[in-house]
Amino acid sequence: MASNNIGNRRLVVGAHYGAKDFLAQRVTAIILAVYTIIFAVMALLTPSFTYESWVHMFNFRWGGVPAGQMLATLAVLATAYHAWIGVRDIWMDYVRPAGLRLALQVLTILWLLGAVVYAANILWSL
């Protein structure tokens, strides 16, 4: 009987080939697209580009809630998660040595976490 890779014992390696990651990429892309449209409209409606007008774009309140900061933080988190899925897939598909792949994944996570903390620190200190 010939051995084939079809059926229950098929070996699947690589970038998780799952619907969850596919859906997460699409949801984060939609969040980023909506945020970009909102930000572009606000930028076009701003009469002058001063420091105060840029701060107001990130610091506006809606019903007492800091909507500008929350939307910007959501966009930063969506960007980080979107980037993590994409870069992780690249590491899993193209880096064969497991130790090097793990090291690159850990460095990617640390870099993305650092970027999120840095961005949140800037956004919430306005």
VMD Tcl script that draws the C-alpha trace (Angstrom):
set ca {
  {0.00 0.00 0.00}
  {1.48 3.32 -1.07}
  {1.91 6.05 1.49}
  {0.16 9.28 0.62}
  {-0.59 12.50 2.45}
  {-4.36 12.31 2.13}
  {-6.78 11.70 4.96}
  {-6.59 11.94 8.73}
  {-2.83 11.53 8.98}
  {-1.88 14.25 6.52}
  {1.09 16.29 7.71}
  {0.31 19.99 7.53}
  {3.06 22.40 8.50}
  {3.49 26.07 7.95}
  {1.44 29.10 8.76}
  {-1.54 27.56 10.56}
  {-3.66 27.38 7.40}
  {-6.80 28.25 9.31}
  {-9.96 30.20 8.98}
  {-9.27 32.05 12.25}
  {-6.15 33.74 10.91}
  {-7.83 34.46 7.58}
  {-10.76 36.08 9.37}
  {-8.50 38.02 11.75}
  {-6.55 39.47 8.80}
  {-9.79 40.61 7.16}
  {-11.30 42.07 10.34}
  {-8.14 44.02 11.19}
  {-7.94 45.25 7.59}
  {-11.54 46.50 7.80}
  {-10.82 48.26 11.11}
  {-7.80 49.95 9.55}
  {-9.73 50.95 6.42}
  {-12.56 52.50 8.46}
  {-10.08 54.31 10.70}
  {-8.20 55.63 7.68}
  {-11.42 56.98 6.15}
  {-12.45 58.65 9.44}
  {-8.97 60.13 9.88}
  {-8.83 61.35 6.28}
  {-12.24 63.05 6.56}
  {-11.21 64.72 9.81}
  {-7.94 65.87 8.24}
  {-9.76 67.29 5.21}
  {-12.23 69.14 7.43}
  {-9.48 70.67 9.58}
  {-9.11 74.32 8.53}
  {-5.41 74.59 9.40}
  {-2.70 72.09 10.20}
  {-1.41 73.32 13.52}
  {-0.22 71.29 16.48}
  {-3.47 72.03 18.32}
  {-5.61 70.78 15.40}
  {-3.61 67.53 15.20}
  {-3.94 67.01 18.95}
  {-7.69 67.60 18.68}
  {-7.95 64.92 15.96}
  {-6.62 62.36 18.44}
  {-8.13 63.88 21.57}
  {-11.76 64.57 20.67}
  {-14.53 63.43 22.96}
  {-17.89 61.99 21.96}
  {-20.49 61.81 24.71}
  {-17.85 62.25 27.40}
  {-15.80 59.31 26.07}
  {-12.28 59.93 24.70}
  {-13.29 58.64 21.26}
  {-10.23 59.91 19.40}
  {-7.80 58.14 21.70}
  {-9.87 54.97 21.75}
  {-10.15 54.83 17.95}
  {-6.44 55.49 17.51}
  {-5.57 52.83 20.10}
  {-7.87 50.35 18.35}
  {-6.13 51.14 15.05}
  {-2.69 50.62 16.61}
  {-3.78 47.28 18.12}
  {-5.31 46.20 14.79}
  {-2.11 47.14 12.98}
  {0.02 45.17 15.43}
  {-2.17 42.05 15.22}
  {-2.40 42.32 11.43}
  {1.39 42.62 11.23}
  {1.91 39.73 13.65}
  {-0.17 37.34 11.54}
  {1.59 38.37 8.34}
  {5.13 38.31 9.69}
  {4.53 35.07 11.60}
  {3.37 33.45 8.38}
  {6.51 34.64 6.62}
  {8.74 33.23 9.38}
  {6.87 29.92 9.35}
  {6.90 29.58 5.57}
  {10.45 30.66 4.78}
  {12.64 30.06 7.85}
  {13.34 26.34 8.22}
  {15.61 26.06 11.31}
  {13.21 25.89 14.27}
  {15.51 27.76 16.66}
  {16.01 30.67 14.29}
  {12.28 30.78 13.51}
  {11.42 30.87 17.23}
  {13.98 33.61 17.86}
  {12.57 35.70 15.00}
  {9.02 35.20 16.26}
  {9.97 36.24 19.79}
  {11.80 39.33 18.48}
  {8.79 40.20 16.33}
  {6.43 39.90 19.32}
  {8.72 42.05 21.47}
  {9.03 44.68 18.74}
  {5.25 44.80 18.19}
  {4.51 44.98 21.93}
  {7.05 47.78 22.26}
  {5.44 49.66 19.37}
  {1.96 49.28 20.92}
  {3.13 50.47 24.35}
  {5.00 53.40 22.78}
  {1.98 54.44 20.70}
  {-0.42 54.07 23.63}
  {1.91 56.16 25.80}
  {1.88 58.93 23.20}
  {-1.88 58.76 22.56}
  {-2.92 58.75 26.20}
  {-0.53 61.51 27.26}
  {-2.15 64.11 24.98}
}
mol new
graphics top color blue
foreach p $ca { graphics top sphere $p radius 0.5 }
foreach p [lrange $ca 0 end-1] q [lrange $ca 1 end] { graphics top cylinder $p $q radius 0.2 }
display resetview
